[in-house]
Amino acid sequence: MNDLASTVPNGLFIGVGVGPGDPELLTLKAYRAIQHADVICYLENESGQSQSLDIAVEALKDPIKQQLHLGVRFAMSRERVAANAAYDKAIGQIHAQLKQGKTVVFLCEGDPLFFGSFTYLLERLDSQYASKVIPGIPAFAAATAELQLPLTVLKQSFAVITGRHSDAKIKAALLEHDAVVIMKAGIERPRLLTLLKETKRFDDANYLEYISRDKQKIIRDLNDLEMSAGPYFSLFVITRQEIPKEANQDVKA
Ligand SMILES: C[S@@+](CC[C@H](N)C(=O)[O-])C[C@H]1O[C@@H](n2cnc3c(N)ncnc32)[C@H](O)[C@@H]1O
């Protein structure tokens, strides 16, 4: 047989969560997967900068192993056509590596399957290739750790929404759930502050940006937060300030 491709076993595609920013929040499993990979793939902005690569940098320090880096240019925008074109291009390059039997790691900020671009690559992956996911610490878990606030206890409910939802949807979540995390706060910040006031959850809310990174900012009193757009890497954590009474009682389930 002179078809070389058919003699080479297919590679493995791994989505690796690298956590919210602090390289020490990388799991040992993620660290090892990155060290052993043949190819490191990640999204990068127009200036070639990649958050997920920056977070994983310590795991890349392997003087012996030469790893191929595949940076996927990605414009931060809500425009889906350009995003889909970037994912199509990326999966083509990933398939080419997998076909040669390589292990390809895709670095994902936070957790790969929690608002992660990895989802769009996984759905495009040819079924002949094996895949695996290594979870990462999501931004909201890092946020509550920094705040040292319990997100939910006992029968409290919890919802995650994004600042891109409609006013009605955001208000409904704030009114219905004890704890709410609002992701992608960025440019929606002024509108979100108004909705927090309208639902009387303003005093329950905390604002965080660049969690676990050098420029981390935490604002616990939202009166100190400007009514203007914030950075993309920002979110609100809203929790009940009082611990429910049943915490100190015997409750029959
Ligand atoms: C596309 S989502 C990615 C979420 C990520 N996969 C995770 O598990 O947290 C991007 C949003 O996550 C939030 N985010 C991620 N990392 C963050 C950080 N270090 N500080 C604040 N917000 C962060 C922001 O709300 C941002 O707009």
The ligand as an SDF file (V2000), in Angstrom:
LIG
                    3D

 27 29  0  0  0  0  0  0  0  0999 V2000
  -16.4250   34.0670   25.8420 C   0  0  0  0  0  0  0  0  0  0  0  0
  -16.6790   34.1500   27.5730 S   0  0  0  0  0  0  0  0  0  0  0  0
  -15.5290   32.9470   28.0910 C   0  0  0  0  0  0  0  0  0  0  0  0
  -15.8710   32.3260   29.4190 C   0  0  0  0  0  0  0  0  0  0  0  0
  -14.8450   31.2970   29.8540 C   0  0  0  0  0  0  0  0  0  0  0  0
  -14.8410   30.1470   28.9580 N   0  0  0  0  0  0  0  0  0  0  0  0
  -15.0540   30.8270   31.2850 C   0  0  0  0  0  0  0  0  0  0  0  0
  -15.1100   29.6080   31.5240 O   0  0  0  0  0  0  0  0  0  0  0  0
  -15.1460   31.6760   32.1680 O   0  0  0  0  0  0  0  0  0  0  0  0
  -15.9090   35.6400   27.9600 C   0  0  0  0  0  0  0  0  0  0  0  0
  -16.5510   36.3170   29.1790 C   0  0  0  0  0  0  0  0  0  0  0  0
  -16.1370   35.6270   30.3470 O   0  0  0  0  0  0  0  0  0  0  0  0
  -15.9310   36.5430   31.4090 C   0  0  0  0  0  0  0  0  0  0  0  0
  -14.5190   36.4320   31.8290 N   0  0  0  0  0  0  0  0  0  0  0  0
  -13.6460   35.4900   31.4230 C   0  0  0  0  0  0  0  0  0  0  0  0
  -12.4580   35.6370   32.0490 N   0  0  0  0  0  0  0  0  0  0  0  0
  -12.5960   36.6850   32.8730 C   0  0  0  0  0  0  0  0  0  0  0  0
  -11.7270   37.3290   33.7940 C   0  0  0  0  0  0  0  0  0  0  0  0
  -10.4690   36.9030   33.9940 N   0  0  0  0  0  0  0  0  0  0  0  0
  -12.2140   38.4050   34.4700 N   0  0  0  0  0  0  0  0  0  0  0  0
  -13.4720   38.8310   34.2940 C   0  0  0  0  0  0  0  0  0  0  0  0
  -14.3340   38.2670   33.4400 N   0  0  0  0  0  0  0  0  0  0  0  0
  -13.9070   37.2050   32.7450 C   0  0  0  0  0  0  0  0  0  0  0  0
  -16.2730   37.9230   30.8840 C   0  0  0  0  0  0  0  0  0  0  0  0
  -17.6000   38.1990   31.2370 O   0  0  0  0  0  0  0  0  0  0  0  0
  -16.1090   37.7430   29.3980 C   0  0  0  0  0  0  0  0  0  0  0  0
  -16.9060   38.6650   28.6870 O   0  0  0  0  0  0  0  0  0  0  0  0
  1  2  1  0
  2  3  1  0
  2 10  1  0
  3  4  1  0
  4  5  1  0
  5  6  1  0
  5  7  1  0
  7  8  2  0
  7  9  1  0
 10 11  1  0
 11 12  1  0
 11 26  1  0
 12 13  1  0
 13 14  1  0
 13 24  1  0
 14 15  1  0
 14 23  1  0
 15 16  2  0
 16 17  1  0
 17 18  1  0
 17 23  2  0
 18 19  1  0
 18 20  2  0
 20 21  1  0
 21 22  2  0
 22 23  1  0
 24 25  1  0
 24 26  1  0
 26 27  1  0
M  CHG  2   2   1   9  -1
M  END
$$$$
